[in-house]
Amino acid sequence: MGRISFLGFLALLTVGCASQRLAGADLDRVKRPAFISRIEIDAGPRSLVFREDSAYKDKLKKLEPKEADRRLQAKLTAAVTRFEVSERLRVNTFRQLPQERPWVNTLDPARVATMLESFLVEEVPANAPDYDLLSRLGADSVVEFVIQDYGMRSDHGRAGAYMKGYARMFKLNGRSEIWRRPFELDRVSESAEHLDPFKVGKEPALFRQELTSMLDVLAGQFAEELSPKDRKAGAPPEGVEGSGPDSVNRVGREMQEPAKPAEPPLPPGELPDPDP
C-alpha cells in the first residue's frame, strides 16, 4: 500500500508549474542526444531532522540538535555517494527507453564524462558543465537531470528521505528546451513509513535503500515522458554507435556493515541507539 501511495504522490508532485511535455515531433528532429546527470553544489545529503523537529529532544538528552544533525549527515554521506545518486538516475532512465531513434544514437556516456572531465569521480561536477564541448562529439541535444537538494527531514516525530530538482531536454544550438519536468519527492509529506533517524545512524544503508527506491520510481517516470506516443518511431539500424550496452552502468557499491556501537558514554560522532 505504501508503494502505491508513493507512486501516486510522485505523479502529483511532478506535474507542477514550469513543466513542458515532450512532443513527438520535437523528438523526431533529435539525432544525437547526450545524457548528463549531476548534483548541485551544497545540495546534500542534508540532515534536517533534529533541528527542525523537537520530538527527539528527550532522546537526545545532552546532545545538541545541531550536533545530532551533523552526525546523522555524516552517516548519510557515507551511505551513498553523490556520484552513485546521480548515475543511478541517469542509467535507470536510459535503460528503460525504447530501442529506437534517437536513443540508439545516444553518445557513449564514457565519452561524455571524459569530455566534461567527470569520468569515474566520486563527486560529480557541482556547476553546470560546458555543454558546447559536447558539440565536438556530434551531440545535437542534451537530456539533463539535476538534483538540487536531498537528504532526510522530520515532522512531528516522523522522518524520511526527500529529494528535489528538475529534468530537461534541450537543443545545443540555441539552448531551446523541448522537455522539462521539475520534481519534489518527500516521504514525510507522503505519510510514508517512518525512517527512524537513530536506526539510520547505526545502519546508514536504510537511507540508501529509501533513496534508491525514490530514484528508481523517478527514472521510470522520466523514461515514460521521454517516450511520447505521437511520433514516428525508428527501428535501430545494425551497428549504430550507442545501441550497445551502457559503458558506465554500474551504479553503486555494497555497503560495509556498520561498526558495533560502543558502550556508554556516547562515542564521538554517534547518535543514541534506537528504541528496542
Sequence and secondary structure as in RCSB ss.txt:
>XXXX:A:sequence
MGRISFLGFLALLTVGCASQRLAGADLDRVKRPAFISRIEIDAGPRSLVFREDSAYKDKLKKLEPKEADRRLQAK
LTAAVTRFEVSERLRVNTFRQLPQERPWVNTLDPARVATMLESFLVEEVPANAPDYDLLSRLGADSVVEFVIQDY
GMRSDHGRAGAYMKGYARMFKLNGRSEIWRRPFELDRVSESAEHLDPFKVGKEPALFRQELTSMLDVLAGQFAEE
LSPKDRKAGAPPEGVEGSGPDSVNRVGREMQEPAKPAEPPLPPGELPDPDP
>XXXX:A:secstr
 HHHHHHHHHHHHTTSTT B   HHHHHT  SEEEEEEE TT   EEESSSS GGGHHHHTTS HHHHHHHHHHH
HHHHS HHHHHHHHHHHHHHTS SSTTGGG   HHHHHHHTT TT SS  SS   GGGGGGGT  EEEEEEEEEE
EEEEETTEEEEEEEEEEEEEETTT  EEEEEEEEEETTTTT     HHHHHH THHHHHHHHHHHHHHHHHHHHH
TS SSS      TT TT S  SS              SSS  TT       
